Amino acid sequence: MSSKYLRSATALAITAIGLSAQAATVTLSDWAYGDSWGNQVKVSVINETVSAGAFKGSVSFASGGEQGFSGTITNFVTYCVELTQSFSFSGSGMTGYNVLAGSDYTEWTNGNGRTAAATSQRLGQLLSYAASNSHIQTAAQSTSLQLAIWNVIYDNDNTVNGGLFQEKSHASYDPYANQLLADSASWSGMLDVYVLQNDGKQDFVLTRDSGRSVPTGFGGTRNVPEPASLALVALGLGAAGVARRRARKTG
């Protein structure tokens, strides 16, 4: 087999952080909830079959801190937010990442009928709901959440089986993705959404609790029950799966 490429779609490295001009380094070494290479889905936006799920690793911020957040977040979990970009698992860090508020992330003004601010708010609902009661505990569930995340980004409904974004293979992950979308639609979102952004590379999701000065989120700064370890103090989805967007296998 040739190399395995991870094409992430909106990484949700959900780590609490604010808008910052300083660069961060993102290191993603593996799937967050167990091997997800076999968790394949066919997505309509790119009309390709990809592996999907949460990613784990770490994020290091520039010295001096970034909007109240500094140092390195270990046990970092995130998801991808761009189906059109890719990355590879590695022990080496990906440098040059900026932290943007979701409402300022121009990739989310993409014709789904929502503004970037509205997309960011809806993602906050979804991620907050997913983190609230340990809804993500397995590789399969993280695949469903990745599908739901993509649906929020590329569509404006609560199903992955119709509309602008579709999972076309009718995979076993679809029903739970639809459940997450439906159940989170009326959820009182407690998470502010940010994006780890880098032109030409996969972008990942970040979060922090609304109204709190201390950064928190999926990436390692808040209480988030994770299957393998609760140490994910950031969002409650397992500090290691924000960018597991789309992982494409070739060869």
C-alpha positions in Angstrom: 0.0 0.0 0.0 1.2 3.5 -0.7 0.8 6.3 1.8 -2.3 7.0 3.7 -3.5 10.5 3.5 -5.9 12.3 5.8 -8.1 14.7 4.1 -9.7 16.5 6.9 -12.8 18.5 6.6 -13.0 21.2 9.2 -11.0 20.0 12.0 -12.6 20.5 15.2 -9.6 20.4 17.4 -11.8 21.7 19.9 -9.4 23.5 22.2 -10.2 26.7 23.9 -8.5 29.6 22.3 -9.2 33.1 21.2 -8.3 35.0 18.1 -4.5 35.3 17.9 -2.0 36.6 15.5 0.7 34.2 16.8 1.3 30.9 15.2 0.6 27.5 16.8 2.0 24.1 16.1 -0.4 21.2 15.7 0.8 17.6 16.0 -1.7 14.8 15.2 -0.4 11.3 15.6 -3.4 9.0 15.4 -7.1 8.4 15.6 -8.6 9.5 18.9 -10.9 6.6 19.6 -9.2 3.7 18.0 -8.3 2.7 14.4 -10.8 4.4 12.1 -9.2 3.7 8.7 -11.9 1.3 8.0 -14.7 3.7 9.0 -15.3 4.8 5.4 -18.0 7.1 4.1 -18.8 8.6 0.7 -19.4 12.3 0.9 -21.2 14.3 -1.8 -19.2 17.5 -1.6 -16.1 15.9 -3.1 -17.8 12.7 -4.3 -15.2 10.5 -2.7 -15.0 7.8 -0.2 -12.9 8.8 2.9 -12.1 7.5 6.3 -13.6 9.7 9.1 -13.3 10.2 12.8 -11.6 12.1 15.6 -7.8 12.9 15.7 -5.5 13.0 18.7 -2.2 14.7 19.4 -1.1 18.1 20.9 -1.2 21.8 20.2 1.6 24.2 21.2 1.1 27.9 21.3 3.7 30.7 20.9 5.5 31.8 24.0 3.8 34.6 25.8 0.4 33.1 25.4 -2.5 33.6 23.0 -5.6 35.2 24.3 -5.2 33.7 27.7 -4.0 30.4 26.5 -0.4 29.3 26.5 1.9 26.4 26.6 1.1 23.0 25.1 -2.2 21.1 25.2 -1.6 17.4 25.4 -4.3 14.8 24.9 -5.7 17.0 22.2 -8.8 15.8 20.3 -10.1 17.4 17.2 -12.0 17.1 13.9 -11.4 18.4 10.5 -13.4 21.2 8.9 -12.2 21.1 5.3 -13.0 18.3 2.9 -10.8 19.8 0.3 -7.5 19.7 2.3 -5.5 16.9 3.7 -2.8 16.0 6.2 -0.8 13.0 7.3 -0.5 11.5 10.8 3.0 12.3 12.1 5.0 12.8 15.2 6.3 16.1 13.7 4.3 19.2 14.2 2.5 21.2 11.5 3.6 24.8 12.0 2.1 28.2 11.1 -1.5 27.8 12.4 -3.5 30.8 13.4 -6.5 30.8 15.7 -9.6 32.4 14.2 -13.1 32.9 15.7 -15.6 30.8 13.8 -17.5 33.9 12.9 -14.4 35.2 11.1 -13.6 32.0 9.3 -14.3 32.8 5.6 -14.4 29.2 4.5 -17.8 29.0 6.3 -19.4 31.5 4.0 -19.7 28.7 1.4 -23.2 28.8 0.1 -24.9 26.6 2.7 -27.3 29.5 3.4 -25.7 30.5 6.6 -23.3 33.2 7.6 -20.0 32.1 9.2 -21.3 33.4 12.5 -24.4 31.2 12.2 -22.4 28.1 11.2 -20.1 28.7 14.1 -23.1 29.0 16.5 -24.7 25.8 15.2 -21.3 23.9 15.5 -21.2 25.2 19.1 -24.6 23.6 19.7 -23.5 20.3 18.2 -20.2 20.1 19.9 -21.6 21.2 23.3 -24.3 18.5 23.0 -21.8 15.8 22.0 -19.6 16.7 25.0 -22.4 17.0 27.5 -23.1 13.3 28.3 -20.2 11.3 26.9 -22.0 10.9 23.5 -18.7 10.2 21.8 -17.0 7.1 23.2 -16.0 4.9 20.3 -14.4 5.2 16.9 -17.8 4.6 15.2 -19.4 7.4 17.2 -16.6 9.8 16.3 -17.2 9.0 12.6 -20.8 9.9 13.1 -19.9 13.2 14.8 -17.5 14.0 11.9 -20.3 13.5 9.5 -22.5 15.7 11.6 -19.8 18.4 11.7 -19.5 18.3 7.9 -23.2 18.6 7.6 -23.3 21.7 9.7 -20.5 23.2 7.6 -21.7 22.3 4.1 -25.5 22.1 4.6 -28.3 23.7 6.7 -30.5 20.7 7.6 -30.3 18.0 10.2 -29.7 14.9 8.1 -26.7 13.5 6.3 -29.0 11.6 3.8 -30.2 14.6 1.8 -29.6 18.2 1.0 -26.4 20.0 0.1 -24.2 17.5 2.0 -24.9 13.8 1.8 -23.3 10.6 2.9 -24.0 8.6 -0.2 -23.1 5.0 0.8 -25.8 4.8 3.5 -23.2 3.8 6.0 -24.0 2.5 9.5 -22.7 5.8 10.9 -25.5 7.8 9.3 -28.3 7.2 11.9 -26.2 8.4 14.8 -25.0 11.4 12.9 -28.6 12.3 12.2 -29.5 11.8 15.8 -26.7 14.1 16.9 -27.9 16.7 14.5 -31.5 16.5 15.5 -31.0 16.3 19.3 -28.5 19.2 19.3 -30.7 21.5 17.2 -32.4 23.0 20.3 -29.5 22.6 22.7 -28.4 25.6 24.5 -24.8 25.9 23.2 -22.2 26.6 25.8 -19.2 26.4 23.6 -17.6 29.1 21.5 -16.1 27.8 18.3 -12.7 28.6 16.9 -10.6 27.3 14.0 -6.9 26.4 13.8 -6.4 27.8 10.4 -3.4 27.4 8.0 -3.6 28.2 4.2 -2.9 25.1 2.2 -3.3 22.7 5.1 -6.2 21.0 6.9 -7.9 23.3 9.3 -9.2 22.0 12.7 -11.9 22.9 15.1 -11.4 24.4 18.6 -13.8 25.4 21.3 -14.1 27.1 24.7 -16.9 27.6 27.2 -19.0 30.7 26.5 -18.5 33.5 29.0 -15.4 32.0 30.6 -12.1 33.6 30.6 -10.2 30.3 30.8 -9.9 28.6 27.5 -11.6 25.3 27.3 -12.5 23.0 24.5 -12.2 19.7 22.7 -8.5 20.1 22.5 -7.5 19.7 26.1 -8.8 22.4 28.5 -12.1 21.3 30.0 -13.9 18.3 31.4 -14.9 16.0 28.6 -15.5 12.3 29.2 -13.4 10.5 26.7 -13.5 6.8 26.1 -9.8 6.1 26.9 -9.3 9.0 29.3 -11.2 11.7 31.0 -8.2 13.9 31.0 -9.4 15.9 28.1 -10.1 19.0 30.1 -11.4 20.9 27.2 -14.6 19.9 25.7 -15.6 16.5 26.8 -15.1 14.6 23.6 -11.8 13.0 24.3 -8.8 15.2 24.0 -7.6 13.9 20.7 -10.0 13.9 17.9 -10.7 17.2 16.4 -9.4 16.7 12.9 -10.2 13.3 11.9 -12.2 14.6 9.1 -11.5 12.8 6.0 -8.8 10.3 5.8 -8.2 9.0 2.3 -6.5 5.8 1.5 -4.6 5.4 -1.7 -2.7 2.5 -3.1 
